[in-house]
Amino acid sequence: MASAYADVLQTNFGFVAKRRMDASNVEAISIVGDVRGKSVLIVDDLTESAGTLMAAAHIMREQGAAKVRAAVSHAVLNEQGYQRLQTGFLDELITTNSNPVDCRGLPITVLSIAPLLGEAILRINHHQSVTSLFRIKGF
């Protein structure tokens, strides 16, 4: 999937090797790829405690990343997640309004999924493919 995102964005990609210590703590072990002086986008499906995001962002900063943003489909943030977002390792968290998100003055951008849901409903009513809404070039 990372390769497909990189193709769409016309950029290189890398990944972070991690080890889960327990349900809410993650250790980022290493980065595959060069981030020095670059803007980094971390992509994940969901975050609750922001442990994986913060571990990845921290190691990106240590390796010299200029900017670190994260994009997650669903930010179901608990108190620990909000506290971790205050560390400043992430320049921005981008998420959707698939569930309510309280930005609390943090650099969180919430994108509406209403157009996507509307198009899906329209396609269902016209007996058209919904799957094609979620295809990524190269996948």
BALOBA-1460 file (C-alpha; in Angstrom, 3 decimals):
// residues 139
<rec num="1" residu="m" x="0.000" y="0.000" z="0.000"/>
<rec num="2" residu="a" x="2.880" y="2.395" z="0.793"/>
<rec num="3" residu="s" x="4.171" y="1.941" z="-2.735"/>
<rec num="4" residu="a" x="0.763" y="2.863" z="-4.197"/>
<rec num="5" residu="y" x="0.596" y="6.037" z="-2.073"/>
<rec num="6" residu="a" x="4.125" y="6.974" z="-3.128"/>
<rec num="7" residu="d" x="3.191" y="6.497" z="-6.798"/>
<rec num="8" residu="v" x="0.121" y="8.720" z="-6.460"/>
<rec num="9" residu="l" x="2.171" y="11.386" z="-4.650"/>
<rec num="10" residu="q" x="5.100" y="10.920" z="-7.070"/>
<rec num="11" residu="t" x="7.619" y="10.507" z="-4.279"/>
<rec num="12" residu="n" x="9.770" y="7.936" z="-2.495"/>
<rec num="13" residu="f" x="8.531" y="5.836" z="0.384"/>
<rec num="14" residu="g" x="9.942" y="4.170" z="3.447"/>
<rec num="15" residu="f" x="8.669" y="2.511" z="6.544"/>
<rec num="16" residu="v" x="9.263" y="2.256" z="10.267"/>
<rec num="17" residu="a" x="9.955" y="-1.069" z="11.935"/>
<rec num="18" residu="k" x="8.202" y="-1.158" z="15.298"/>
<rec num="19" residu="r" x="7.762" y="-3.393" z="18.303"/>
<rec num="20" residu="r" x="4.603" y="-3.308" z="20.386"/>
<rec num="21" residu="m" x="5.509" y="-3.292" z="24.079"/>
<rec num="22" residu="d" x="1.897" y="-3.568" z="25.307"/>
<rec num="23" residu="a" x="-1.596" y="-2.457" z="24.276"/>
<rec num="24" residu="s" x="-0.750" y="1.265" z="24.267"/>
<rec num="25" residu="n" x="3.050" y="1.473" z="23.997"/>
<rec num="26" residu="v" x="5.113" y="1.031" z="20.852"/>
<rec num="27" residu="e" x="8.837" y="1.279" z="20.257"/>
<rec num="28" residu="a" x="10.036" y="2.450" z="16.841"/>
<rec num="29" residu="i" x="13.157" y="0.433" z="16.105"/>
<rec num="30" residu="s" x="14.417" y="1.702" z="12.768"/>
<rec num="31" residu="i" x="13.550" y="3.513" z="9.541"/>
<rec num="32" residu="v" x="13.947" y="2.088" z="6.075"/>
<rec num="33" residu="g" x="14.432" y="5.096" z="3.787"/>
<rec num="34" residu="d" x="16.102" y="8.499" z="4.016"/>
<rec num="35" residu="v" x="14.077" y="11.239" z="5.728"/>
<rec num="36" residu="r" x="16.793" y="13.823" z="6.402"/>
<rec num="37" residu="g" x="15.539" y="17.270" z="5.360"/>
<rec num="38" residu="k" x="12.318" y="15.844" z="3.916"/>
<rec num="39" residu="s" x="8.628" y="16.222" z="4.652"/>
<rec num="40" residu="v" x="7.251" y="12.913" z="5.903"/>
<rec num="41" residu="l" x="3.687" y="11.588" z="5.797"/>
<rec num="42" residu="i" x="2.904" y="8.703" z="8.151"/>
<rec num="43" residu="v" x="-0.203" y="6.773" z="7.059"/>
<rec num="44" residu="d" x="-2.260" y="4.540" z="9.331"/>
<rec num="45" residu="d" x="-5.842" y="3.342" z="9.450"/>
<rec num="46" residu="l" x="-6.694" y="4.204" z="13.038"/>
<rec num="47" residu="t" x="-5.230" y="5.791" z="16.131"/>
<rec num="48" residu="e" x="-6.518" y="5.780" z="19.663"/>
<rec num="49" residu="s" x="-3.557" y="6.304" z="21.976"/>
<rec num="50" residu="a" x="-1.286" y="7.721" z="19.217"/>
<rec num="51" residu="g" x="1.504" y="5.426" z="20.428"/>
<rec num="52" residu="t" x="2.521" y="4.192" z="16.982"/>
<rec num="53" residu="l" x="2.275" y="7.687" z="15.481"/>
<rec num="54" residu="m" x="4.397" y="9.287" z="18.194"/>
<rec num="55" residu="a" x="7.028" y="6.533" z="18.113"/>
<rec num="56" residu="a" x="7.302" y="6.861" z="14.328"/>
<rec num="57" residu="a" x="7.303" y="10.678" z="14.425"/>
<rec num="58" residu="h" x="9.970" y="10.707" z="17.139"/>
<rec num="59" residu="i" x="12.350" y="8.507" z="15.166"/>
<rec num="60" residu="m" x="11.673" y="10.557" z="12.014"/>
<rec num="61" residu="r" x="12.665" y="13.715" z="13.905"/>
<rec num="62" residu="e" x="15.784" y="12.008" z="15.252"/>
<rec num="63" residu="q" x="16.739" y="11.110" z="11.673"/>
<rec num="64" residu="g" x="16.370" y="14.744" z="10.555"/>
<rec num="65" residu="a" x="12.907" y="14.948" z="8.992"/>
<rec num="66" residu="a" x="11.990" y="18.583" z="8.284"/>
<rec num="67" residu="k" x="8.230" y="18.104" z="8.731"/>
<rec num="68" residu="v" x="6.249" y="15.154" z="10.031"/>
<rec num="69" residu="r" x="2.544" y="14.756" z="9.343"/>
<rec num="70" residu="a" x="0.279" y="11.787" z="9.921"/>
<rec num="71" residu="a" x="-2.864" y="10.800" z="8.067"/>
<rec num="72" residu="v" x="-5.261" y="8.364" z="9.709"/>
<rec num="73" residu="s" x="-8.718" y="7.347" z="8.541"/>
<rec num="74" residu="h" x="-10.163" y="7.210" z="12.044"/>
<rec num="75" residu="a" x="-8.818" y="9.224" z="15.003"/>
<rec num="76" residu="v" x="-10.627" y="7.714" z="17.967"/>
<rec num="77" residu="l" x="-8.423" y="9.596" z="20.408"/>
<rec num="78" residu="n" x="-8.439" y="8.874" z="24.123"/>
<rec num="79" residu="e" x="-6.830" y="11.116" z="26.781"/>
<rec num="80" residu="q" x="-3.456" y="9.453" z="26.353"/>
<rec num="81" residu="g" x="-3.651" y="10.108" z="22.605"/>
<rec num="82" residu="y" x="-4.349" y="13.808" z="23.141"/>
<rec num="83" residu="q" x="-1.481" y="14.045" z="25.635"/>
<rec num="84" residu="r" x="0.912" y="12.405" z="23.168"/>
<rec num="85" residu="l" x="-0.147" y="14.784" z="20.389"/>
<rec num="86" residu="q" x="0.964" y="17.673" z="22.613"/>
<rec num="87" residu="t" x="4.612" y="16.534" z="22.395"/>
<rec num="88" residu="g" x="5.074" y="18.408" z="19.127"/>
<rec num="89" residu="f" x="6.644" y="15.511" z="17.222"/>
<rec num="90" residu="l" x="3.833" y="15.797" z="14.655"/>
<rec num="91" residu="d" x="3.363" y="19.012" z="12.707"/>
<rec num="92" residu="e" x="-0.159" y="17.933" z="11.771"/>
<rec num="93" residu="l" x="-2.585" y="15.062" z="12.215"/>
<rec num="94" residu="i" x="-4.962" y="14.694" z="9.273"/>
<rec num="95" residu="t" x="-8.067" y="12.586" z="9.823"/>
<rec num="96" residu="t" x="-11.707" y="12.257" z="8.822"/>
<rec num="97" residu="n" x="-14.974" y="12.965" z="10.570"/>
<rec num="98" residu="s" x="-15.913" y="9.267" z="10.538"/>
<rec num="99" residu="n" x="-16.307" y="9.860" z="14.267"/>
<rec num="100" residu="p" x="-16.345" y="13.133" z="16.233"/>
<rec num="101" residu="v" x="-12.877" y="14.634" z="16.797"/>
<rec num="102" residu="d" x="-12.192" y="17.377" z="19.334"/>
<rec num="103" residu="c" x="-9.136" y="19.271" z="18.044"/>
<rec num="104" residu="r" x="-8.450" y="20.864" z="21.458"/>
<rec num="105" residu="g" x="-6.265" y="23.517" z="19.847"/>
<rec num="106" residu="l" x="-3.899" y="20.867" z="18.504"/>
<rec num="107" residu="p" x="-2.761" y="20.797" z="14.855"/>
<rec num="108" residu="i" x="-5.505" y="18.420" z="13.754"/>
<rec num="109" residu="t" x="-7.160" y="18.766" z="10.357"/>
<rec num="110" residu="v" x="-10.504" y="16.985" z="9.997"/>
<rec num="111" residu="l" x="-11.697" y="16.176" z="6.479"/>
<rec num="112" residu="s" x="-15.333" y="15.454" z="5.731"/>
<rec num="113" residu="i" x="-16.291" y="12.052" z="4.354"/>
<rec num="114" residu="a" x="-19.747" y="13.360" z="3.365"/>
<rec num="115" residu="p" x="-18.915" y="13.661" z="-0.372"/>
<rec num="116" residu="l" x="-17.568" y="10.103" z="-0.394"/>
<rec num="117" residu="l" x="-20.629" y="8.707" z="1.388"/>
<rec num="118" residu="g" x="-22.926" y="10.704" z="-0.890"/>
<rec num="119" residu="e" x="-21.213" y="9.344" z="-3.998"/>
<rec num="120" residu="a" x="-21.400" y="5.807" z="-2.597"/>
<rec num="121" residu="i" x="-25.160" y="6.155" z="-1.979"/>
<rec num="122" residu="l" x="-25.659" y="7.593" z="-5.472"/>
<rec num="123" residu="r" x="-23.732" y="4.716" z="-7.052"/>
<rec num="124" residu="i" x="-25.682" y="2.115" z="-5.083"/>
<rec num="125" residu="n" x="-28.959" y="3.677" z="-6.230"/>
<rec num="126" residu="h" x="-27.735" y="3.609" z="-9.838"/>
<rec num="127" residu="h" x="-26.404" y="0.021" z="-9.548"/>
<rec num="128" residu="q" x="-22.828" y="1.201" z="-10.128"/>
<rec num="129" residu="s" x="-19.577" y="0.084" z="-8.558"/>
<rec num="130" residu="v" x="-18.766" y="1.395" z="-5.101"/>
<rec num="131" residu="t" x="-15.466" y="-0.494" z="-5.013"/>
<rec num="132" residu="s" x="-13.982" y="1.803" z="-7.643"/>
<rec num="133" residu="l" x="-14.238" y="4.714" z="-5.168"/>
<rec num="134" residu="f" x="-11.512" y="3.077" z="-3.095"/>
<rec num="135" residu="r" x="-9.098" y="1.956" z="-5.789"/>
<rec num="136" residu="i" x="-5.647" y="3.455" z="-5.689"/>
<rec num="137" residu="k" x="-3.610" y="3.760" z="-8.861"/>
<rec num="138" residu="g" x="-1.204" y="0.842" z="-8.966"/>
<rec num="139" residu="f" x="-3.294" y="-1.397" z="-6.733"/>
